Amino acid sequence: MPEKQAVQDSRIGTERYFLVREDILPEALIKTVQAKELLARGEVKTIHEAVEQVELSRSAFYKYKDGIFPLSKLERERIVTISMDLEHRPAILSRVLAMIAGLEGNVLTIHQTIPLQGVANVVISVETSMMGENVASLLDKLRSQEGVSRAALVGQG
């Protein structure tokens, strides 16, 4: 019996996830997702408006909001880190950032080194969840930008 207790104690604090079909979820969980979607789309401005529209109590919303997400959202939220060598000329980085924004990429971080021998290294993190392009296509477009001598994927997650 003492061994079994030790096994249970070692699991305290671990999170477990389940993939569950919508039609078997309790109504409060479905309404929580609906309220979160209303807020994300900007159709309502406050949590009060969102829960009122989907007919959910605020307490239920707060209870479940951090624990339920549509699977499509989890699959799409991706952050990539890209390292580039840029020629030290005016507006090169600005054009790269504008190109990423034009593809619906959201630049989260930028780190640029001091240019040495006319080249600066830039490492950027980009959220790609809204992009219609895949990462390989993004890298190809970066490499084809004037002033970009190298673009490589450093990591993604």
C-alpha positions in Angstrom: 0.0 0.0 0.0 2.7 2.6 0.7 4.2 2.0 -2.8 0.9 2.9 -4.4 0.7 6.2 -2.4 4.2 7.1 -3.6 3.2 6.7 -7.2 0.1 8.9 -6.8 2.2 11.6 -5.1 4.6 11.7 -8.0 1.8 12.6 -10.4 0.7 15.7 -8.4 1.2 18.8 -10.5 1.3 17.1 -13.9 -1.1 18.1 -16.6 -3.0 15.6 -18.7 -4.7 16.5 -22.0 -7.5 14.8 -23.8 -8.9 15.2 -27.3 -12.7 15.1 -27.0 -15.4 15.5 -29.6 -17.5 18.6 -29.2 -20.9 16.8 -29.1 -19.9 15.1 -25.8 -18.6 18.2 -24.0 -20.7 19.8 -21.3 -22.6 22.9 -22.6 -20.6 25.2 -20.3 -17.3 24.3 -22.0 -18.7 24.8 -25.5 -20.2 28.2 -24.5 -16.8 29.2 -22.9 -15.1 28.6 -26.3 -17.9 30.6 -28.1 -17.4 33.5 -25.7 -13.6 33.4 -26.2 -14.1 33.5 -30.0 -16.5 36.5 -29.7 -13.8 38.3 -27.7 -11.0 37.3 -30.1 -13.0 38.5 -33.2 -13.8 41.8 -31.5 -17.6 41.2 -31.8 -17.9 42.1 -28.1 -15.7 44.3 -26.0 -16.0 42.8 -22.5 -16.3 39.4 -20.9 -19.6 40.4 -19.5 -21.0 41.0 -23.1 -19.5 37.7 -24.3 -21.0 35.5 -21.6 -24.3 37.3 -21.8 -24.5 36.7 -25.6 -23.8 33.0 -25.3 -25.9 32.7 -22.1 -23.1 31.5 -19.8 -22.4 32.6 -16.2 -19.2 34.7 -15.7 -18.1 32.2 -13.0 -18.3 29.3 -15.4 -16.4 31.3 -18.0 -13.6 32.1 -15.6 -13.5 28.5 -14.4 -12.9 27.1 -17.9 -11.4 29.9 -20.0 -7.7 28.8 -19.4 -8.4 25.1 -19.9 -10.2 24.8 -23.2 -9.1 25.7 -26.7 -10.3 24.7 -30.2 -7.9 22.1 -31.6 -7.5 24.2 -34.8 -6.1 27.1 -32.7 -3.6 24.9 -31.0 -2.4 23.5 -34.3 -2.1 26.9 -35.9 -0.2 28.8 -33.2 3.3 28.5 -34.3 6.4 30.6 -33.5 9.4 30.3 -35.8 12.8 31.8 -35.1 14.7 32.9 -38.2 18.3 34.0 -38.5 19.2 36.3 -41.4 22.3 38.1 -42.7 21.4 41.6 -43.9 23.5 44.0 -45.9 24.2 47.2 -44.0 22.1 49.6 -46.1 19.2 51.8 -45.3 15.7 50.2 -45.1 16.7 46.5 -45.6 15.3 45.4 -42.2 12.3 47.7 -42.7 11.5 46.0 -46.0 11.9 42.5 -44.5 9.5 43.4 -41.6 7.0 44.9 -44.1 7.1 41.7 -46.2 6.5 39.5 -43.1 3.6 41.8 -42.0 2.2 41.7 -45.6 2.0 37.9 -45.2 0.1 38.2 -41.9 3.2 37.2 -39.9 3.4 38.8 -36.4 7.0 39.7 -35.5 7.4 39.0 -31.7 11.1 39.7 -31.2 14.0 41.3 -33.2 17.7 41.0 -32.3 20.2 42.7 -34.5 24.0 42.7 -34.1 26.2 45.6 -35.0 27.2 45.4 -38.7 30.6 43.9 -39.3 32.2 44.0 -42.8 28.9 45.4 -44.1 26.7 42.6 -42.8 24.4 42.5 -39.7 22.9 39.3 -38.3 19.3 39.6 -37.4 17.3 37.0 -35.5 13.5 37.4 -35.4 10.7 35.4 -33.9 7.5 35.3 -35.9 4.1 34.0 -35.0 2.8 32.3 -38.1 -0.7 31.3 -37.1 -2.4 33.8 -39.4 -0.1 33.3 -42.3 -1.3 31.6 -45.5 2.3 30.7 -46.3 4.2 27.8 -44.9 7.6 28.3 -43.3 9.5 27.0 -46.3 7.8 29.6 -48.5 8.4 32.3 -46.0 12.1 31.5 -46.0 12.2 31.5 -49.8 10.6 34.9 -49.9 13.0 36.2 -47.3 16.0 34.9 -49.3 14.7 36.7 -52.4 14.5 40.0 -50.7 17.1 42.6 -51.8 19.8 42.9 -49.2 19.2 39.5 -47.6 22.2 37.3 -48.1 21.1 34.4 -45.9 17.9 33.3 -44.1 17.7 30.1 -42.1 15.2 28.5 -39.7 16.7 28.3 -36.2 13.8 26.8 -34.4 10.0 26.5 -34.3 7.4 25.5 -31.8 
